[in-house]
Amino acid sequence: MAPPNAPPKRARLEERQATDAHLLGRIAHGEIDALGLLYDRHRAGVRRFVARPTSDAEDVDDLVHATFLEAAKSAGRYDGRPSCRSWLIGIAVHLLRRRRQSFGRFVAVLASFRHSLVVASDPRAALQARRDVGRALAKLSEVKRITLLMAEVEGMTCEEIAVATEVPIGTVWTRLHAARRELRRAMSDGDEP
């Protein structure tokens, strides 16, 4: 039995089916319950993204919450796309940049860096491959590393990355191409950091 002041079942169903754009419009008009719905919908994905470059640091949840608070502040400027996933990740990227801690802790992302890991019967070979990718990633500039992670790990398109990072799509393509080339070169050289 539902609590006495809970919205009717139909209203709850309509809220769950509302587009992100509709929820952000409601947030822009001060409806804080819409922020809760948006948070429930996207928290896991934003947290997963933030956890990777921070090696699941202690402040991951703080960064996730800050992402949604920034989204609430900016809700009136949302461009109306039905899904705000890439927009939220873009906010998280800006917060990560502000955080300005070492990106040398990208080792945690290596487990999900699916295209570069070697599948081996010997776990030591797989561990070494992860270390090699970690060293190669550490050699990339911050913007190239973030662009590569957004594309390869998050599966975002260049268009989504351009919107999220607020740079022209040509810049995204250039960064992504350069990051892949530099990563391949670093992996083939096998240089130590």
C-alpha positions in Angstrom: 0.0 0.0 0.0 1.3 3.4 -1.0 2.0 6.1 1.7 -1.0 8.5 2.2 0.6 11.5 0.5 2.3 9.6 -2.3 1.3 10.7 -5.9 -1.1 8.4 -7.7 0.5 5.4 -9.5 -0.3 7.0 -12.9 1.5 10.2 -11.9 4.6 8.3 -10.8 4.6 6.4 -14.1 4.4 9.6 -16.1 7.3 11.1 -14.1 9.4 8.1 -14.9 8.6 8.3 -18.6 9.3 12.1 -18.8 12.3 13.1 -21.0 15.3 14.6 -19.4 14.5 17.8 -21.2 11.1 17.9 -19.5 12.7 17.2 -16.1 15.3 19.9 -16.6 12.6 22.4 -17.6 10.8 21.6 -14.3 14.1 22.0 -12.4 14.6 25.4 -14.0 11.2 26.4 -12.7 12.2 25.3 -9.1 10.6 21.9 -8.9 13.2 20.1 -6.8 11.4 16.7 -7.0 12.4 16.7 -10.7 16.0 16.9 -9.7 15.5 13.7 -7.7 14.1 11.9 -10.7 17.0 13.1 -12.9 19.4 12.0 -10.2 17.9 8.6 -9.9 18.0 8.2 -13.7 21.6 9.2 -14.3 23.5 8.9 -11.0 25.0 5.5 -11.7 26.3 6.5 -15.1 27.8 9.8 -13.9 29.3 8.0 -10.9 30.8 5.3 -13.2 32.4 8.0 -15.4 33.8 10.1 -12.4 35.1 7.0 -10.7 37.4 6.0 -13.6 39.7 9.0 -13.8 39.8 9.4 -10.1 40.5 5.7 -9.3 37.3 5.7 -7.3 38.7 8.2 -4.8 37.0 9.1 -1.6 35.4 12.2 -3.1 33.7 10.5 -6.1 30.3 10.8 -4.5 31.0 14.4 -3.7 31.8 15.1 -7.4 28.7 13.2 -8.5 26.5 15.3 -6.2 28.3 18.5 -7.4 27.6 17.5 -11.0 23.8 17.4 -10.3 23.9 20.6 -8.3 25.6 22.3 -11.2 23.1 20.8 -13.5 20.3 22.3 -11.4 21.9 25.7 -11.6 22.2 25.4 -15.4 18.9 23.7 -16.1 17.5 26.8 -17.7 20.3 26.8 -20.3 19.8 23.1 -21.3 19.4 22.7 -25.1 16.4 20.4 -25.0 17.8 17.1 -26.2 15.7 14.2 -24.9 18.7 12.7 -23.0 21.0 14.8 -20.9 23.6 12.1 -20.3 26.4 13.7 -22.4 25.6 17.1 -20.9 25.9 15.7 -17.3 29.2 14.0 -18.2 30.4 17.4 -19.6 29.6 19.0 -16.3 31.5 16.2 -14.5 34.5 16.8 -16.9 34.6 20.5 -15.9 34.5 19.6 -12.2 37.3 17.1 -12.7 39.4 19.7 -14.4 38.8 22.1 -11.5 39.9 19.3 -9.1 43.4 19.4 -10.7 44.7 16.3 -9.1 47.1 14.0 -10.8 45.7 11.9 -13.6 48.4 9.4 -12.9 45.7 7.4 -11.0 44.0 6.3 -14.1 45.0 2.7 -13.4 41.4 1.9 -12.3 40.1 2.7 -15.7 42.4 0.2 -17.3 40.1 -2.7 -16.3 37.4 -1.2 -18.6 39.7 0.0 -21.3 38.4 -2.9 -23.4 40.2 -2.3 -26.7 43.8 -2.2 -25.4 43.9 -5.0 -22.9 45.5 -8.3 -23.8 43.5 -11.3 -22.8 45.9 -13.9 -21.6 45.8 -17.2 -19.8 48.6 -15.9 -17.5 47.2 -13.2 -15.2 50.7 -11.6 -14.9 50.6 -10.8 -18.7 47.2 -9.2 -18.3 48.4 -7.2 -15.3 51.5 -6.1 -17.2 49.3 -5.0 -20.2 47.2 -2.9 -17.8 50.3 -1.2 -16.5 51.5 -0.6 -20.0 48.2 1.1 -20.9 48.4 3.1 -17.7 51.8 4.4 -18.6 50.7 5.2 -22.1 47.6 7.0 -20.9 49.7 9.0 -18.5 51.8 10.3 -21.4 48.7 11.9 -23.1 47.7 15.4 -22.3 44.6 15.9 -20.1 42.3 16.9 -22.9 43.4 14.0 -25.2 43.1 11.5 -22.3 39.6 12.7 -21.4 38.4 12.7 -25.0 39.8 9.2 -25.5 38.1 8.0 -22.3 34.8 9.6 -23.3 34.9 7.9 -26.7 36.3 4.5 -25.8 35.1 3.8 -22.3 31.8 5.8 -22.2 31.0 5.0 -25.8 30.1 8.6 -26.6 30.0 9.9 -30.2 32.2 12.8 -31.3 29.1 15.0 -31.4 28.2 14.1 -27.8 31.8 14.8 -26.7 31.8 18.2 -28.5 28.6 19.2 -26.7 29.9 17.9 -23.3 33.3 19.6 -23.5 32.0 22.7 -25.3 34.6 22.5 -28.1 34.0 22.3 -31.9 33.6 18.8 -33.3 36.7 19.2 -35.5 38.7 19.7 -32.3 37.2 16.5 -30.8 38.1 14.5 -34.0 41.7 16.0 -33.9 42.1 15.2 -30.2 40.7 11.7 -30.6 42.9 10.9 -33.6 46.0 12.2 -31.9 45.2 10.4 -28.7 44.8 7.1 -30.4 48.0 7.6 -32.5 50.0 8.6 -29.4 48.6 5.7 -27.4 49.5 3.2 -30.1 53.0 4.7 -30.4 53.6 4.6 -26.6 52.3 1.0 -26.4 54.5 -0.1 -29.3 57.6 1.6 -27.8 57.1 0.0 -24.4 59.0 2.9 -22.8 59.0 3.2 -19.0 57.6 6.5 -17.7 
